[in-house]
Amino acid sequence: MKARTLLFVVILLLSGLSLCLTEQKTAYGSDFPSRPVEIIINFAPGGTLDLAVRIMSDDLSKSLGVPVMLTNKGGGGGATGTEYVARTKPDGYTILASPIGVFNILPFLTPNLHYKASDFIPLCKYAVTHNLILVRKASPYKTLADLVADAKQNPGKRTYASPGMATTSHIAMELLKIQAGIDISHLPYKSGGEVITSLLGGQVDFASQGLPSAMGLLRNGDLRALASSFGKIAGFPDIPSMEELGYPKPPFVVWVGYFLPKGTPAPIVDKLAAAFAKTIKNPAVKKNLEDSGQMLDYQEGPAFAKFMAKEYTVLGDLLKKAKLVK
C-alpha cells in the first residue's frame, strides 16, 4: 500500500514537473508562433502606412511560417488603434504598425491619451517617405509661391486636407503657416485615400499628403505637387523641395515603424525582430516599396528606440516654438 502511495506521489511530481517545463517552454516562446499573427494598422485603408504594411505582409508570413492578418483600426489621429494594442496581451500575436505622429506629435497635442510610448517595445523602423503639398489639375496654383500669395490675399478662406490631426502632414502645413505668414484652415481626414478624394472633388484647395497615395495621379497629371518635404524624388525631378524654395528643412521624416506591447517576452521579441529583418531586407520588398514611392530605412529595435527618444525632444521643442502647444 505504501509502495503504491509512493508511486502515485512520484507520478504526480513528475507530471507537475512536466507541466511546469511545458509552461516554461511556452512562456519563453519556444513554440512561437503557433497561430496567425495580427498587425494592427492604426489608420484607415488607402494611406501611406497601409500600403507600406501590405507590401511586406506576404513575405513576413513566409518568414514567420504562419498567416499574417492585417486589421485597420483608424481614428483619433492613430490613437484608437494604438490604444487597442497597448491593452492587448503581450504575447507577440498582436503587433502595431504606426507612423511617427502617434508617438512623437500627438502626445503633445492630446494630453489625455490612454497610451504612452513606454507602453510599447519598438520592434523596428521600416520605411520613410516624402510629404507633398498637392493641388488638383485645374488649380490656379502652379507654384508654392502662387499658393502663398493667394492665401495672403484671402486670409482664413483657403483650406487644406491632411490624413489627420497630429500627422506629419498636418504639422508640415502648420509650420508653413508660420514660416510663410499665412492663415489657412485645416480639414483632417482619416486616411490618405480620403485626402486625395477630397482634393480631387474640390472640397479643399490643396492637401498635404505622403507620396505613395498620390503617385499614380501625379504621373497621369490629375494632381500637381508644389513641393516635397525634403530632397529630390526619383521619377519626379521637377518637384522642388521646401529647402530649395527657401524654407527650412523639416526636422523630422515621415517614418513607418512596428511595435509590441510592453511585457512581451524577450525571446518572442527576438524571433519577431529576426523575421521582420529578414523580410524587410528582401530585395523584392525593397523594390516594391520604392516603386510605391517609399524608401527602405530599416533600423533595429534598440537603435529605433533611441532615435524616437531624440526625435520626441526635437519635435516637442519645435511645436512649442511654432506655438502649436504651450
N, C-alpha and C positions, 0 to 999 in steps of 0.2 A: 504493500500500500504506500509505504514511504517512498519507494523507488518510483512508483507511478506519479506521485505528487511532485517529486524532484524533477522527473522527466517533463511533466507539464509546465513547471516553473521555467525550466531551461528553454522549452519551446516558446513560451511567452516572451522570454527575454530576447531570444533570437529573432522572433517576429518583430518585437519592438525595435530592435537594432536595425533590422532590415528596412522597416518603415522609416526610421529616422534617417538612414542613409539615403533612401529614395527621395525623401523630402528635401534633404540637403542637396542632393544632386539636382533636383528640380529648382530649388531656391537659387543655386549658383548658375543656373542657366544651361546645364549640360545638354538638355533636350530642346533648347530654344533654337528656332521657333518650331512649334509643333502644330500650329494652326495659322490661318491668314493673319497678316499684319495690316493695320489700318493707318493710313496717313490722313490727318485732318488738315484740309486747306482752309485757312481762316478768311478767305474772301470768296465771293461768288464766282461761278464759271465764267470764262471768257477773258480773263485778265492775264497779266504777265506771270504772276505766281502760279496760277492754274496751269498755264501752258508749260512752264518750266518743270513742274512736277510730273505732268503727264508724259513728257519727253523721256523721262528716265524710269517710269514705273514698271514697264515690262522687263527691262534689264535688271532692275532691282529684285523683281520677283524671281528671276533666274538665279541671281546671286544668293538670295535667302533660301530658295528651294520651296517656298510657299507662295500662294497668291498674295498680291498687294492690292488692297482695296483703297480707293480714293473717295473721300467724302468732303463736300464743300459745306462749311458752316460759316457763312458770311454774316456781317452785321457788326455795328459798333466800331467801325474802322479796324476790324480784325479782332476786337476784344471778345466777341461771342465764342468763336472757335478756340481762341487761346484759353479762355476761362474753362471751357469744356475739357480740354486736355489737361489743364492744371489739376482738375478734380478726378481724373481717371486713375485707375490702379497702375502703379509704376512697375509694370511687368514687361515692358518692351513691345507690347502689342498695339499700342496707340502712340503715334508719332505726330508731332506738329510740323507743318510746313508754313513758314511765315516770312514776310518781308521785314525790312528794317523798322518801319514806323511803329509797329506793335510794341516793340521793346524800348526803342530809343527816342521816340517822339510822343506817342500817345500818353505815356505816363505823366508827362509834363502838362499836357492839356486837359487830361481827365484824371484828377487825383483820386477819385473813388473807384478805381478799377478793382476787380476781385482777383487779380493775379499780380505777380511781380516777377522780375527777371530771375530772382533766386528760387522761384518755384520750378525752374527748368534746368536741365543739363544741355548745354549746346552740343549737338552731335557733330555738325559740320556746316561750314558755309559752302554754298554750291555755285551760285552764279551772280553776275551783275548785269545791268543793262543801262542804256541811255534813257533819260527822261526827255520828252519833247514838248514844245509849245506848238500846238496844231490848230490849223484853220481848215475849213472846207474849201472846195474848189472855187466856189462863187464868192468867197470872201474878198472884200476890197483890200485886205492886208496882204501885201506882197513881202514885207519885211517886218521884223520885230519893231523897228523904228516907226513904221506905219501904225502898228497897234498901239504903241506907247503914245504917239502923238494924238491919235483919236481918243484914247482913254483920258488924256489930259483935257481935251476939249469937252468931254462928256463925263464928268466925274460921277461915279456911282451908277452909271447907266449900262456899262458893259459887263457881261457875265462870263464866267469860265467854269468848266466842269473838271472834276477830279474823281478818282475812284474811291474817295472817302476822306473824312476828317483825319488829320494827323498822318496821312500818307506823305511820302516824299514829294509826290505830285502837288499836293496841297501846299506843303511848306515851301517848295520852289517858287510857286506863284506868289505866296505871301512875302517872300524875300524880294521878288521882282517889284511888288507894290512899293516897298520901302526904297529899294535902290533906284527905281525909275520915278518915284514920286507920283504914283497914280492911284486912283480909287476904283477898284473893280470888285465885283461881287462873286462869291463862291457858291457853286451848286454841287454838293457832294453826291456821288452815286455809290452803288455797292460793288461795282466791278469796272474793269477797263472796257469790257464789251458794252456796258450801258453808257459809258462816257462817249464812246465812238458813235453809238446810235443817237445820242443826244446832240452831238456836234453835227452829224450828217443831217439830222432832222431840223436843224435850225433853232433848237431850244436854248442854245448858248452861242456866244460869239466866238469863243475859242476854247481850247482844252489843254490840260496838262496831263500827259499820259506816257507810259512806257512804250518803247519802240515796238515790241512784239505785236501788240494789239493793232498797230497802225501800218505794219509793213506792206501788206497787200494793197491797201488803199493809197499808200504813198506811191507805190510802183505804178498803179493804174491812173494816178492823177486825181482821184476823188478827194484826197487830203493833201495839204501842203504843210511842211514843217518849217517854222520860222527860226527855230534854234534848238540845239541839243544841250544837255546839261554839261557834257564835257567831251573834248576831242572830236576827231573825225569818225564817221560811221562808214564801214565798208559797204559799198554799193550805193551810198548816198553822199557823194563828195561835195554836193552843193549846199548841204545843211551846215550852217555855221554853228560853232559852239558859243555858249554865253561869254566865255572868256574872249573869243575873237571879236565879239560885239561890244567889248568894253566893260562887261560885268564881272564881278569876282567869281572865281570858280567855286561851286558849292562845296562845302567841307564834308560832304557825305556822298556815298554812291547808293544806287538802288540795288540792294542785295536780296537774295533768297537764301534762307538757311533752314536747317532741320533741328528739332529739339525734342527731348524726352522729359517726362515728368520727374521732378526731384524724387530721389529714393529708388530709382531704377538700379538694380544690382549691377555692379561694375562688370562682371563677365558678360552680361547681356548688352551693356553699353558697348563693350569692346567688339562683340560679334556684329552688332549693327553698324558700328563705325567701319569695320573692315568691309562689310557688304556694300555700304554706301561709297566708300573709297574705290572699291573695285568697279562699281557701276559708273561712278562719275568720271573715272579715268578711261572708260571705254571710248575708243576713238569715234565710234558711231554715235554715242550720246553727245560727245563734244561737237561733232559736225551738225547734228540735228539742232542742238542748242544754238550754234552760231547761225544756222540757216533761219532760225526763228527770230534773230535779232538780239540774242543774249550772248554773253561771254562767260566761258568757264572761269571760275575763280574759287577753286577748292581750297579750303582751309580746315584742318582737323580741329576737333573739339576744343582742346585746351587753348590753342592759339586763337581760335574764333572767340572764345570767352574773353580773352584779354583785349582783342580788337573791339568787341562790343562795349566793354567797360570804358575804354578810352573814348570811343565814339559817343557814348552816353554823356560824358562830361563835355565834350566839344559841342554837341547839339544842345545841351542844356544852356550853355553859355550863349550860343547863337540865338536860341529862342528868346532869351532874356534881352539880348541886345536888340533884337528885332521887335521887342515889346509885345511878343505873342503870349508871353507868360510873365508873371511878376517875379 
